[in-house]
Amino acid sequence: MGFDSLKGMARSRALKCGHFVVEFATPGIGHILKGSGCDFVLFDTEHSGFGHETIKSALRYFEAARLPTIVRVPSKEYHHIARAADVGAEGIMLPMVNDAGEARGIVDSLKYVPDGMRGVALAIAHDRYAPGPTMEKLREANERTTLFAQIETKAGVDNAEAIAALDGVDCLWVGHFDLSCSLGVPGQFDHPTFTDAIRRVIEAARTHGKAVGRLVPDVQTGIDLYKQGFDFVCYSGDVWVLQAGVKAGIDAIRAGVER
C-alpha cells in the first residue's frame, strides 16, 4: 500500500501486514523484513528479554530499511513507555489495557504537552538528533507517536468502546491467548465466549474510527481475520518461521534419502 508511517496505517482500514520479532535483533533484520514485503514490524520487549540498548539499536536497523516499527513494552509504567519513545519507537504497544483510565495514563506517558505529560527531551534519537523550534517539535512528536492498546482481558473487552473513544489511542490490538485465558476458555478461539468478545472489540474500534490488530500463526488465519475486520495482521514471528522453514527442509531431505 505504500504507507510511510504507522499513523497513516492506523487511519486506514486497508490491510497492513507485518512480522513479530522476539529473538533476532540483528543488523540486517530491517532490510530482510522490508524485502519480504512487510508494512510494519512488531518488536517485542515484553517476552523477549530485549533491553533499552537493544531497542535503540534495532530501531536504527528498521529506520534504515524505512520500516515503521511498533515496540511492545513490558508494562504500563511511565519509564517503559517514555524511554521506548525517547529512543525512537514510532509505535508503542501496551499489554493488558483494562479501561479508559489506564489508557489515559498511557497517553500521558507517551505524548508531550498539551496532549500529555511526557518529560521533554529534544534533539535525541526520537527526532533524529535534529534541532528546531520547541513547540513545532513537540507537535511533530505527538503526531508521529502511535498507540496500540492491547485488549487481552475481560475488563478490556467490557471497556473496549471507552478505550477506543479516547484521543491518542490509534489501534485496539487483541492479545488472543491472554484474552482466551481471561475469559475462561484458554486456547479455544472458536468458543462463542471468545468470538463474541472479538466482535465487541471490532465494533468498538469501528465505532470510533480506530484500527484493529492481531498476531496470526498462519496464512489462512490472517485471511479470515481480515475478513472479520482486523486490518493490522502480524504474520507469525521470527523464531517460528525460521524453525518451520528449517524443519520442512530437513524433513524433506531425510524423507528423500530414505526413499
C-alpha positions, 0 to 999 in steps of 0.5 A, spaced: 500 500 500 505 504 500 504 507 507 510 511 510 508 511 517 504 507 522 499 513 523 497 513 516 496 505 517 492 506 523 487 511 519 486 506 514 482 500 514 486 497 508 490 491 510 497 492 513 501 486 514 507 485 518 512 480 522 513 479 530 520 479 532 522 476 539 529 473 538 533 476 532 535 483 533 540 483 528 543 488 523 540 486 517 533 484 520 530 491 517 532 490 510 530 482 510 523 484 513 522 490 508 524 485 502 519 480 504 514 485 503 512 487 510 508 494 512 510 494 519 514 490 524 512 488 531 518 488 536 517 485 542 520 487 549 515 484 553 517 476 552 523 477 549 528 479 554 530 485 549 533 491 553 533 499 552 540 498 548 537 493 544 531 497 542 535 503 540 539 499 536 534 495 532 530 501 531 536 504 527 536 497 523 528 498 521 529 506 520 534 504 515 530 499 511 524 505 512 520 500 516 515 503 521 516 499 527 511 498 533 515 496 540 511 492 545 513 494 552 513 490 558 508 494 562 504 500 563 509 504 567 511 511 565 519 509 564 517 503 559 513 507 555 517 514 555 524 511 554 521 506 548 519 513 545 525 517 547 529 512 543 525 512 537 519 507 537 514 510 532 509 505 535 508 503 542 504 497 544 501 496 551 499 489 554 493 488 558 489 495 557 483 494 562 479 501 561 479 508 559 483 510 565 489 506 564 489 508 557 489 515 559 495 514 563 498 511 557 497 517 553 500 521 558 506 517 558 507 517 551 505 524 548 508 531 550 504 537 552 498 539 551 496 532 549 500 529 555 505 529 560 511 526 557 518 529 560 521 533 554 527 531 551 529 534 544 534 533 539 535 525 541 534 519 537 526 520 537 527 526 532 533 524 529 538 528 533 535 534 529 534 541 532 528 546 531 523 550 534 520 547 541 513 547 540 513 545 532 517 539 535 513 537 540 507 537 535 511 533 530 512 528 536 505 527 538 503 526 531 508 521 529 507 517 536 502 511 535 498 507 540 496 500 540 492 498 546 492 491 547 485 488 549 487 481 552 482 481 558 475 481 560 475 488 563 478 490 556 473 487 552 467 490 557 471 497 556 473 496 549 468 502 546 471 507 552 478 505 550 477 506 543 473 513 544 479 516 547 484 521 543 491 518 542 489 511 542 490 509 534 489 501 534 485 496 539 490 490 538 487 483 541 492 479 545 488 472 543 491 467 548 491 472 554 484 474 552 482 466 551 485 465 558 481 471 561 475 469 559 475 462 561 476 458 555 484 458 554 486 456 547 479 455 544 478 461 539 472 458 536 468 458 543 462 463 542 465 466 549 471 468 545 468 470 538 463 474 541 468 478 545 472 479 538 466 482 535 465 487 541 472 489 540 471 490 532 465 494 533 468 498 538 474 500 534 469 501 528 465 505 532 470 510 533 474 510 527 480 506 530 484 500 527 484 493 529 490 488 530 492 481 531 498 476 531 496 470 526 500 463 526 498 462 519 496 464 512 489 462 512 488 465 519 490 472 517 485 471 511 479 470 515 481 475 520 481 480 515 475 478 513 472 479 520 475 486 520 482 486 523 486 490 518 493 490 522 495 482 521 502 480 524 504 474 520 507 469 525 514 471 528 521 470 527 523 464 531 517 460 528 518 461 521 525 460 521 524 453 525 518 451 520 522 453 514 528 449 517 524 443 519 520 442 512 527 442 509 530 437 513 524 433 513 524 433 506 531 431 505 531 425 510 524 423 507 528 423 500 534 419 502 530 414 505 526 413 499 
